[in-house]
Amino acid sequence: MDRKIDLNADLGEGFGRWQLTDDEALLASVTSANVACGFHAGDPVTMRRVCELAAERGVRIGAQVSYRDLAGFGRRAMDVPAAELAAEVAYQIGALEVFARAAGSTVSYVKPHGALYNRAVHDAEQAAAVVAGVRMSGAATGAGGPLPVLGLPGSRLLAAAARAGLPTVEEAFADRAYRADGTLVPRSEPDAVLHDPAQVVKRSVRLARDGEITAADGTVLGTAARSLCVHGDTPAAARLAERIRAELATAGVQVRAFV
């Protein structure tokens, strides 16, 4: 059976003189870059630099949209009216599209970040607002058609995107713990993030090759994820992404962008 998977990571997560992610090193391994658009991290200079680097390396550029929460890195729960959220999502995509086009590329997909990602798993209104923002964005036809939405399998976000006629891409996480229902263990709980590189690499290969991932309680979950996420802010994330890609190749899994 032909096995292939996209490898994505969060990039451009800095602001001014502060830089969290090793963008250049990560771009040597990933096939899709979730670029912060200024609401949870990122600024115009950072966005432009990451788009240029991604375009040079043939890495797909994705808009990582967020609640407006620089101080909390987009990981704090917020209640944003649907119309406002839709406009802010469109605003972020449009801002990134300027720099993507200047680099000779385009925004190829959209992925929510942090608290917005988790909220859109179960909140139908917020999920619909994100989708409305994607459709509103002028970048929605920039890549020759509606922008794909990257999200958690079974989420309200992907359901809303499908209803709106947007392509959907299911993703899985290499370094996050899962609950038995397929949702992520909240970061506020112990062991929500996996730090053992050997464990992360092993579960990544199993997920891509066998379509399985083990939840925190031992439940084996089936998944048809087409993209695998490595968090860019994880310690030594670039080295981890490099190891994952190498082991996937050894296991006969082709790593390439889903777009």
Order of alpha helices (4+ residues) and beta strands (2+ residues): beta-beta-beta-alpha-beta-alpha-beta-alpha-beta-alpha-alpha-beta-alpha-beta-alpha-beta-beta-beta-alpha-beta
